[in-house]
Structures are given as C-alpha cells and as structure tokens.
Amino acid sequence: MDRLGRRRHPAQIVVAGFAATIAVGTVLLMLPFARQGPGAAGMPDALFTAASAVCLTGLTVVDTPAYWTGFGQAVILGLIQVGGFGIMTFASLLMVLVSHRLGLRARMTAAAETKTLSLGDVRRVIAGVVATSLSLEALTALVLTVRFAVGYDEPWLRALWLGVFHSVSAFNNAGFVLYPNSLMLFTTDAWICLPIAFAAIAGGLGFPVLLELRRRLHRPRTWSLHTKIVLFFSAAFLIGGSVFVTAIEWSNPATLGPLDVSDKILAGFFQGGAMPRSAGFNSLDISGMNSATWLGVDVLMFVGGASAGTAGGIKITTFAVLFFVVYAEVRGESTVNIFSRRLHGDVQRQALTIVLLSMAAVVLSTIAIMVSTVISLDQVLFEVISAFATVGLTTGITSSLPTAHQLLLVVLMFIGRLGPIMVASALALRSRVRMYDLPEERPVIG
C-alpha cells in the first residue's frame, strides 16, 4: 500500500516493473564496455534497444552484432528473457483470475498477499511458465548450436552462444539477431529457419495452450474454447500468410524470384506464415517486397498471436471473437456461438474495445510521423504497426527516423506490449451492476 493506505492496482505494478526494467537495461547499455569502439552508447540508442528487447519487439536503430560488445549482447539477451517471463507469467495469472472471477485489485501484488488465489496456483503458473520456456528454448538452442558448428564451421563455444541467443530471441518472439541482415544468410537453410519458426510459433501460442496440449494432446474434445480458437486461427493465419506472401512475391527478383520452388515455399512459410505473428526475423529483404505484400503483412502483424504468450498484436482470440460476431450478424442469429459454445456479451464488447483503441494508437502515430517526414504512407504504417504489435519487421527506415519519432516508437512498443493486457484485465475483471435499464432505442446503422 502507499502512504495514503490505498492498495495499488496490479496493472500499475506491472507497468512500473517493465518501465524499471527498461531503465536498468538502458543504464547497462550505456556503460562504455557495452559498446564496441570508443565511447559509450547514447541515451536514445540505449533506450530504444532496451525497450525493444524488454517489449520483445526487435526493432533496432543500430546494428546489434557490430555495435554492441559481448556484454551488451548479453544484456539484450537478459532483457528479452525477463520480458518474456514477465509477459507470460502475468498474462497466465490473469487468465487464472478471469476463470475464477476474482477481483484483480491487490491480489497479484505479491504471492504472500494473495488470499483468494491460492499460493499453490501462483507457484504452479510461474513454475510452469519457466519450465516450459526453458525447455523449448534449450531444445531449439541444441538444434541451432549443432547446425552452426557443423554446417558453418563455427567454433563450438561461438556456436553455442549463437544457438542460445537466437533460440531465446525466437521463443520470446523478440526478433534480435547476431547477424547484420537478420537471417537473410540462411534463407534456404531449413535447419536454421524451421527451428526458429517453430520456437516462435510455440511462444506465440501461449503458456495456457502449451500446458493444455501437454496434458490433453490426444483428447481434443476436452480442449478449452481458448485452446480451440488459438489452434484453429493460428493454423489459418500460418497457412494463409504463407500462401499470400509466396504468391505475391513469387516472381519478385528482390525476394523469392531467384529461388527454386522448394526454397520459395520455405521462405514463404518463414516470412509470411511464422514471422508476422510477432517474431520479427526476416530471411527476405522486406524493403524489396511489393506494396501489396506490405499491406497484407500489416494485417498479419496487427492480429498477432495468442493471449498469455510472447506474441503481440490485438491477439488471435480478439480477432476470432469479432469474426464470429460478424458471422452471427450476417446469418441473423441472436447469439454468437464458437465451437458449440455461446459467447458472453461482455467478451464481445471487450474485443471491440481493444481493437478500436489499438486502431486509434496506430492511426494517430502514423499521422504524427507523416506530418513531419517525407516517408511514404505504406512504409510509415508498416513501421508503426510493427512497433505497436511488437513484431520487429521493418522496411529499413527505423534508424533514419528523427529521434523524436524513434521515441514515439518506444512508446508504441511499450503500449503495444502492455496496453492490450491492461485493457483486458480492466474489462474482464471489473464489472459494474446497473440497478436499472434505460429506455431502448435503435439508431440507424450503415
């Protein structure tokens, strides 16, 4: 409690915790031995990098392997891991609270103060998140380490560092790499691209889904509605995004054009299916893509991955709810049904609120950048959505933006990472009972 005896809302503590982590990361990255060459990193560069790492975005204003020393890279890796643990733990605990219909106020400030939510629940969720994350990261790191050592003649210690760094970055959908052009050196290497893609997909599914699949993989009829929605729409976006990018870029000489058929399919899946979910790696030159591809990727990035995971965006479940709302309205049905379950009206309003607030953030930020730059709309929109959805893909304009616009992207990354969760917690766990109904009247729609 504060000096006035008022309990702080857990959302305030989460926001303050992430802000403090970014501040600590900024200070560490400003140390002279965190940067290669003479002098220390400037505040804007250190702040942008720290925020991008903690918010699991991957946008950069400097070349990560060339600018930061091994210490600086280790700091970035630590910030990514802390950011990933924090998001998955908080979001998973939030889902426990929602399922139990508990008031959020003061029940997540500390495990010792948790009265209605048992200490065992908190410990089990946190332990599950940590164990799941580390296990999947270790498996991915093992595959990547062997590939870097055997396939690219990297010394085993260097290969281990590359494997660990990229596996942590992939599972947490952070998008940071230790190569100057992301993963464009490995466009046709399935042993590099597929493990990273699968780790990113797993992180984007979220801990609740991963846990349920581990327990009930062979009993799909017992899966929760959340798991069914996440798996169905994730598969749809993976396939749809892969087909879309592959088809549009098939003959583009700057991207898929020079590749053979099998390599085009691999690159199309990696760049169009897996990465726009929020991972942010690129095996193709994003700046060389068609404008139509940029627009399609904008949509994929904006939707993002699943709740209680490391992916960003408005979330798959939010999109699914609105999709079925439209479907029910078109069919003239009075209720919204998803996979043989009726959807509560509160959930529909929550989804609509998150989408409209997210669209407002994207539109206003795009306008703010465009009024003072000569960069095209499609490039600015791509950059803004990538920052807000914490994806990290870029058309190459990040480092050339004025410092004020880079700071705006920092704010977008912070809001995009924490905003939807904060809004969801406020809407899902806070309800007000009205003792009367007002007279009903219908305005003209459409």
N, C-alpha and C positions, 0 to 999 in steps of 0.2 A: 504493500500500500504506500501511497505517497504521504506527504506531510499533513494533508487535509484528511487523511483517513479513507480516501477513496481508492478502491481497487482499480488497477489499470486493466483495460481490456487486453486480452491476449494478442489481438491484432497489433496493438501499439508496441508490445514487447517484440513481436516477430519483426515488424518494420524497423524498430530500433536495433535489433540484433543484426539484421542484414546490413543496415547502414553502418554500424560499428565495424562489421567485418570488412566492408569496402574501405572504410577509413584506415583500418590496420593494414590491409593489403596495399593501399596507396602509399602509406609511410614506408613499408618494407620495400616496395618497388622503387622508391625514391632514394634508397641507400646507394652510395657510389658503386658498391660491388654487385649491384643487381643489374647494372647496365654495362654492356661491352663498350670499350673505348673510354676516353677521358670524361670526367664529369658525371653528374647524376642525372637521372631522368627528370624531366619537368613535371610539375604538378598535373597539367592536363593529360599528358600521355599516361602517367601512372594511374591517375583516377579513372580514365577511360578503360584501361586494361583491367584494373581491379574490378570495376563494376561489371565489365563484360564477363569476367571469369566467375564472379560470385553469382551473377544472374544467369549463368550458363548460356551465354549468347554466342560469343566467338567473333564478334566484330572487332577489328583492330585498327589502330592508327599508325602502328609501327610493325616492322617485320619481326615476328616473335623469335625465330632462331637467330637472326642477325643482330637484333637489338638487345635482347636480354641474355645475361650470363646463365650458367647452370643454376645459380642461386635464384635468379629472377624467374627462370622457368619452373623451379621447384615451388616458389611462392605461388605462381599461377596455378600449378597443379593442386596445391593445397587449397587454394581458394575455390577451385572447381569442386573438389571433393566436399568441402564444407558446405558450399552452396547446394550441392546435390543432396547431401544428407539432410540439410535443413528443410528443403522444399518437400522431399518425400516424407520425412517424419511428420512435419506439421500437417501436410495435406492428408496423410493417413490417419493421424489422430483426429483431424476434423471429420473424416468420414465415420470414425467411431462415435464421435459426438452426435453427428447427424442421425445415425442409426439408432442411438439411444434417446434422441430428442432431449438432450441436456442443454441447459443454458451455457453459453460459451464463457461468460464473464468469470474471470479469476480461476477457471478450472484447468487451464493449461499453463499457468504462470510457473508452476513447479510441481513435480510429482508429489512432494510431501504435502502440498496444499490441496491435492485433488481428492475430493470427498466422494462424489457420486461415481466418477470414473475411477475404477479401482487401480491401484498401483500396478497390479499384475497386467492389466490391459495396456497401460503406458509402456511398461517394460517390454511386453511381448511385441508391441508395434515397433518400438525403437530397435529392439534386437533383431526383429525380422527384416527391417529396412537395411540395417547394417550388414547382416549376414547375406541377404540377397544381393546387395550391391557389390560387396567384396567378392563374392563367389563368381558372379558374372564377369566382373572386371578381371579377376585372376584368370579365368578361362580364356577370355579374349586376349589378355596380355601374353599368355602362353603361346597361343597360335601366332600372334604377331611377332613375338620375340624370335621364334624359330624361323619364321619367314624372312625377317630382316637379316638374321645371321646366315642362314643357308642360301637364300635367294639373292641377297645383295651384299654378301661378304662383309657385313658389319661385325666388328668385334662383339663378343658375346655380352660384355658389360654395356656397351653402347646399344646393342640390340634390345637388351632388357629394359633400358631406360626408354627407348623409343616405344617398345611394346606397352609398358606400363602407362606412359604418358598418353598415348593415343587410345588405349582401352578405357582409361578413366574419362578422358575427354569424350569418347564415343558414348559410353553408357549414360553419362550425365548430359548428353546432348549439348555439349559445350562448343564443339567445333574448332578448338585450338589445335594447331598442328606445329610440328617442328621442321617443316619444310616451307620454303619461300612461296610456293604456289599451291598451298593446301595439298591435296592428294593427286594433282594432275600428273605427277610422275608415275602413278600407279593406276591409271585409267583402265588398263586392260588386265590388271593383276587381281584375279578373283580371291587369292589368298590374303590380300590386304583389304580389298573393298568389301567383301562379303562379311568377314568377322566384324568390321567396323559398322556396317549397315545393320547386322543382326543385333549388335550390342545397343545401337541407338534405338532400334525398334523396341527392344526389351525394356530399356529405360523409359521409353515413351508410353508403354502400356501401363505403367504404374504398379506400385507395390501391391495394392489390393488384388489386381488381376493376376499378377505373377503368383501371389500366395494361393489364390483360389485354383489356379491351374495346377500348381504343385500338389494340391490336396485332392482335386476332383477332375483331373485331366481326362479320365475315361468315363466321366459321368456328366456329359454336357447338359442333361436335363435338369441337373441340380445347380447349374451355374446361376449366379445372381443376374438381375437385369442389367446392372452396371457392366459386368463382365461380357455379357452377350452383346451389348451395344458397342463396347470398346473393340471387341474382336471383329465383329461384323463390319463396322465402319472403318476400322483401321485397315482391314483387308481390302475394302472397296477403294480407299484412298491410295493404298500402296499400288494396287493394280491400275487404277485409273490414272494416277500420276505418272506411273511408268510408261503406260501406253501413250499418254498425251505428249510427254516430253520426247519420247522416242519418235513418235510420228511427226511432230513439228520440226524436230532438229535432224531428221534422218539424212537429209542431203545438205545440211549446213556445213560448208567447208571449215568453219571455225570451231565446230563442236564434233558432231557424230559423223560427218561426211567422210573423213579419211579412214574410218574404222571398218573392219569386216562385220558381218552380220552378228556373230556371237558377241563380239566386243561392244557393238551398238546396244544389244539387249542388256548386257551387264552395266554399261554406263547409263543407259536409260533408266534401269531399275534403281541404280545407286543415286543418280541425280534427280530423277523425277519422282520416284516412289519413296525412298527412305529418307533422303536428306531434307526436303521441305517440311517434314514433320517437326523439325526443330533442331536437327543435328548440326547443320551448318557447314559440313565438309563439302568440298566440291572437287570432282575428278574431271570436270569440264570447265572451260572458260566461260563463266557466267556473263561477262561483258560481251562475248561474241554471240550470245543467243538472240533469237528473234524477239521482237517486242511482244508478240503473241505468247511466246513461252514465258516471258517475264510476268505477264498478266495472269497466266494460269498458275505459275508458282506463287504469285501473290495470294491467290485464293487458298492454295495448299498451306502456305505458311500461316495465314490468318486463322485457319481452323486449328492447326497444330495437332497435338497428341492427346493423351488421356489425362484425366484428373489424377492427382496423387502420384504423378510421375515427374520425370525430369524435362519433359517436353513443354513448350509454351503454347501460345495461341489461345483462342477462346475455348478450346478443348472439344474433343470428338463428341462427348456427351451433350454439350450445349448445342452443337450443330444438329445432332440426331434428334434432340427434343424439338427444335424448330422445324426440322424436316417433317416429322410426323404430325406436328401441329398443322402445317400446310396441307399435308396429305389428308388429314381428317377433315379439314375445312373444304377442300376440293370435293371430297366424297359426301359432304353434307352430314357428317357424323357429329353428334353432340359431345362425344368424349374422345380423348386421344388415347389410343392403345398402342403399346410397343411390346412385341413378342409375348402376346397373351397377358399383358399386364396393363391396367388402366393408370394413366399418368395423372398425378395430382395437379390441380390448377396452380399451386404455388410454384412448382418446378417450372412450369411454362413461363410464368412472369419472371422468375429468376434468370432463365436463359435469355429472354428478350432483353432484360436489363443489362446483362453482361455484354451482349452483342452491341447494343446501342452505345453503351459507354466506351467500348473498345473502338467502334467506328468513329466516335467523336474524337478520341485521342489520336487516331491515325489521320483523320481529315485535317484537324486543326494543326497538327505537327507538320503535315505536308504543306499546308498553306504557309505556315511560318517560315519554312525553309525556302519555298519557291519565291516568296516576295523579295528575297534579298540575294538570290543566286540566279544564274543563267542555266542551271542544270535542267534537263528535260523532266517532264512530269513522270514518265514511266520509271526513270531512274530514281527520282526522289521518293516516289511511292514505294518502290521496291525496297529502298533502304529503310524507310520509316517502318514498314510492315515487318521487315527482318529484325529491326531493333525491338519493336513492341512485342512481337511474337517470340522474341529471344531465339532466333534462328541462327543468324550469323552469316548467311549468304549475302554477297554484295556484288554490285556491278563494277566496283572499283573506285567509288567516289568517297569512301569514308575518310581516308587520310587527307583528301584535298578539301574537305569541308572546313569552313571557318571554325575557330574554337568554340564560338557560341553555339553553333549548330551541333558540334560534337557533344557539347554538354547537354543539349536538348536530347540527343540520342541516349545519353546516360540516363536522363530522367525517364525516357521511354522504356529503356531496358528495365529499370527499377520498377516502374509502374506495371509494365507487362509481366514481369515475373511475380510480383506480389499482389498487384491490383485485383486480378480475377479471383484469387483465393480469398482475399479480404472481403470482396463483394459477396462471394458465395457464402462465406461464413456469416456475414451480417444478415443476408437474406434467408439462409437456411435455418439458422439457429435463433432468430429473433422474430417473433410473431406477436401481433397485437390483435386482441379480440375486440371487435366493434360490437357494442351492445344494441345497435340499431342499424337498419338498412335505409339508404336514401332512395327516393323515387327513381325508378328505372326509366331511361330514355336512350334511344339509339341515334347517334349521328350518322350522316351519310358517309360511307366508306367506298373509296375507289372512284 
